[in-house]
Amino acid sequence: VAAQTARQVIQQRIREAERESQFNYYIKQVGEIVNGIVQAVNPQGVTLGLEMKAEGSMPRSQQIPREHFRVHDRVRALLLEIKTSNRGPQIILSRAHRDFLRRLLENEVPEIYHGMVELRSISREPGHRSKVAVAALQPGVDPVGACVGIRGVRIQAIVRELNDEKIDVIEWNPDPAVYIAKAL
C-alpha cells in the first residue's frame, strides 16, 4: 500500500510538472500563430492537438463562419489566451480575431516584418471581408504593393488561408477625408 501511494504521488508530481512546462511554453506564444491537428469536432467548437501534448480549443465564436473541419486536418490559428485550470492549461484559439490576419500578413510580407511598412488598422468581418490600412515608414516603399505582391501572390496566400475572404489593402492617410475615400 505504501509503495502504491508513493507511486501515485510521484505520478501526480510528474503530471503537475508537465502542466507547468506546457503553461510556461504557451504563455510566451499568446498572440502568435500556432499549428495544430484537429482531434475532435463538436457543436461547441473544435479541439486541436498542439505541441507538447497540449490541447487547444477553438469555440464556434472564434471560428470563421461556414468553415468546417474534419478530424486530422492541419489548422493554423491564433493563440488568443491561456488560462490555468485543475486539468492543466486551457488554451483558447481563434481564426476570427483581427490579430490572426495581422500575424498572417507579418508572416507573408517581409516589409511588414522588417518594419518598412506598418499595419495602421485592421477591420474584419470574419468570412466575408477585411480592410487593412497600411503606411510606409521608409520613403520610396509602396505599402499597398508590398502587401499585395507581384500579381497578388502574397495576398492570395492569405485569402486562401481565410477561405476566400475578401481583403482590401488601402493606404493609410492622416487626412480623414482622403482616408475614407480610399477605404470606400
C-alpha positions as CSV (number, residue, x, y, z in Angstrom):
1,V,0.0,0.0,0.0
2,A,2.8,2.4,0.9
3,A,4.6,1.7,-2.4
4,Q,1.4,2.3,-4.4
5,T,0.8,5.6,-2.5
6,A,4.4,6.7,-3.3
7,R,4.0,5.8,-6.9
8,Q,0.7,7.8,-7.2
9,V,2.4,10.8,-5.5
10,I,5.3,10.6,-7.9
11,Q,3.0,10.3,-11.0
12,Q,0.9,13.3,-9.7
13,R,4.1,15.4,-9.4
14,I,5.2,14.4,-12.9
15,R,1.8,15.4,-14.3
16,E,1.9,18.8,-12.4
17,A,5.5,19.4,-13.8
18,E,4.3,18.6,-17.4
19,R,1.3,21.0,-17.0
20,E,3.6,23.7,-15.6
21,S,6.1,23.3,-18.5
22,Q,3.1,23.4,-21.0
23,F,1.8,26.6,-19.4
24,N,5.3,28.3,-19.5
25,Y,5.8,27.3,-23.1
26,Y,2.4,28.6,-24.3
27,I,2.2,31.8,-22.2
28,K,5.1,33.1,-24.3
29,Q,3.2,32.4,-27.5
30,V,0.0,34.3,-26.7
31,G,-0.8,36.4,-29.8
32,E,1.2,34.2,-32.1
33,I,0.0,31.7,-34.8
34,V,0.2,28.0,-33.7
35,N,-0.3,24.9,-35.8
36,G,-2.5,22.1,-34.7
37,I,-4.2,18.9,-35.8
38,V,-8.0,18.6,-35.4
39,Q,-8.7,15.9,-32.8
40,A,-12.4,16.4,-32.3
41,V,-15.3,18.5,-33.7
42,N,-18.4,19.1,-31.7
43,P,-21.2,21.7,-31.7
44,Q,-19.4,23.9,-29.1
45,G,-16.2,24.1,-31.1
46,V,-13.1,22.3,-32.3
47,T,-10.3,20.6,-30.2
48,L,-6.8,20.8,-31.6
49,G,-3.8,18.8,-30.7
50,L,-0.8,21.1,-30.2
51,E,2.9,20.7,-29.4
52,M,4.0,19.3,-26.1
53,K,0.9,17.1,-25.8
54,A,-1.3,20.2,-25.2
55,E,-4.8,20.6,-26.4
56,G,-6.3,23.9,-27.6
57,S,-10.0,24.6,-28.0
58,M,-11.5,26.9,-30.7
59,P,-15.1,27.8,-29.7
60,R,-17.6,28.4,-32.5
61,S,-17.5,32.2,-31.8
62,Q,-13.8,32.2,-32.7
63,Q,-14.2,30.3,-36.0
64,I,-14.7,31.7,-39.4
65,P,-18.4,31.3,-40.3
66,R,-19.1,28.4,-42.7
67,E,-15.7,26.9,-42.0
68,H,-15.8,23.1,-41.5
69,F,-13.1,21.0,-40.1
70,R,-12.5,17.2,-40.2
71,V,-10.5,15.1,-37.8
72,H,-6.8,15.0,-38.7
73,D,-6.9,18.4,-40.6
74,R,-3.9,20.6,-40.1
75,V,-5.1,24.1,-38.9
76,R,-3.3,27.3,-38.2
77,A,-4.9,29.5,-35.5
78,L,-4.0,32.5,-33.3
79,L,-3.3,31.6,-29.6
80,L,-5.8,34.0,-28.1
81,E,-5.5,33.3,-24.4
82,I,-4.4,30.7,-21.9
83,K,-6.0,30.0,-18.5
84,T,-4.9,27.7,-15.8
85,S,-7.4,25.1,-14.6
86,N,-7.0,22.0,-12.4
87,R,-6.7,19.8,-15.5
88,G,-3.8,21.8,-17.0
89,P,-3.6,24.9,-19.1
90,Q,-6.7,25.8,-21.1
91,I,-5.7,27.2,-24.4
92,I,-8.2,29.3,-26.4
93,L,-7.5,29.6,-30.2
94,S,-9.1,31.9,-32.7
95,R,-9.3,32.2,-36.5
96,A,-11.8,35.0,-36.5
97,H,-9.8,37.6,-34.5
98,R,-8.3,40.5,-36.4
99,D,-4.8,39.7,-34.9
100,F,-4.9,36.4,-36.8
101,L,-5.0,38.4,-40.1
102,R,-2.3,40.7,-38.7
103,R,0.0,37.8,-37.9
104,L,-0.6,36.2,-41.4
105,L,0.3,39.5,-43.0
106,E,3.5,39.7,-40.9
107,N,4.5,36.2,-41.9
108,E,3.7,36.7,-45.6
109,V,5.0,40.2,-46.2
110,P,8.7,40.7,-45.2
111,E,8.4,44.6,-45.4
112,I,5.9,44.5,-42.5
113,Y,8.1,42.0,-40.5
114,H,11.2,44.2,-41.0
115,G,9.3,47.4,-40.1
116,M,9.4,49.1,-43.5
117,V,5.6,49.0,-43.8
118,E,3.3,49.5,-40.8
119,L,-0.2,48.0,-40.3
120,R,-2.2,51.0,-39.0
121,S,-5.5,49.3,-38.5
122,I,-7.5,46.2,-39.5
123,S,-11.3,46.0,-39.7
124,R,-12.6,42.5,-40.2
125,E,-15.9,40.7,-40.8
126,P,-14.6,37.0,-40.5
127,G,-15.5,35.0,-43.6
128,H,-16.7,38.0,-45.6
129,R,-14.3,40.8,-45.9
130,S,-11.4,42.7,-44.3
131,K,-9.9,46.1,-44.8
132,V,-6.2,46.6,-43.9
133,A,-4.8,50.1,-43.7
134,V,-1.0,50.3,-44.3
135,A,1.5,53.1,-44.2
136,A,5.2,53.2,-45.4
137,L,7.7,54.1,-42.8
138,Q,10.5,54.5,-45.3
139,P,10.4,56.8,-48.4
140,G,10.2,55.0,-51.7
141,V,8.3,52.0,-50.4
142,D,4.9,51.3,-51.9
143,P,2.9,49.9,-48.8
144,V,-0.1,48.6,-50.8
145,G,2.2,47.0,-53.5
146,A,4.4,45.4,-50.8
147,C,1.3,43.7,-49.2
148,V,-0.3,42.6,-52.4
149,G,2.9,41.3,-54.0
150,I,3.6,40.6,-57.7
151,R,0.3,39.7,-59.4
152,G,-1.3,39.4,-55.9
153,V,0.8,36.4,-54.9
154,R,1.3,37.5,-51.2
155,I,-2.3,38.4,-50.6
156,Q,-3.7,35.3,-52.4
157,A,-1.8,33.1,-49.9
158,I,-3.6,34.8,-47.1
159,V,-7.0,34.8,-48.9
160,R,-6.7,31.0,-49.3
161,E,-5.9,30.6,-45.6
162,L,-9.0,32.6,-44.7
163,N,-11.3,30.6,-47.1
164,D,-11.6,33.2,-49.8
165,E,-12.3,36.2,-47.5
166,K,-12.1,39.4,-49.5
167,I,-9.1,41.6,-48.3
168,D,-8.8,45.2,-49.3
169,V,-5.4,46.8,-48.7
170,I,-5.6,50.6,-48.6
171,E,-3.0,53.2,-47.9
172,W,-3.4,55.0,-44.6
173,N,-3.7,58.8,-44.7
174,P,-3.7,61.3,-41.8
175,D,-6.4,63.3,-43.6
176,P,-9.7,61.6,-42.7
177,A,-11.5,62.7,-46.0
178,V,-8.7,61.1,-48.2
179,Y,-8.5,58.0,-45.9
180,I,-12.3,57.4,-46.1
181,A,-12.4,57.9,-49.8
182,K,-9.6,55.3,-50.3
183,A,-11.4,52.9,-47.9
184,L,-14.6,53.1,-49.9
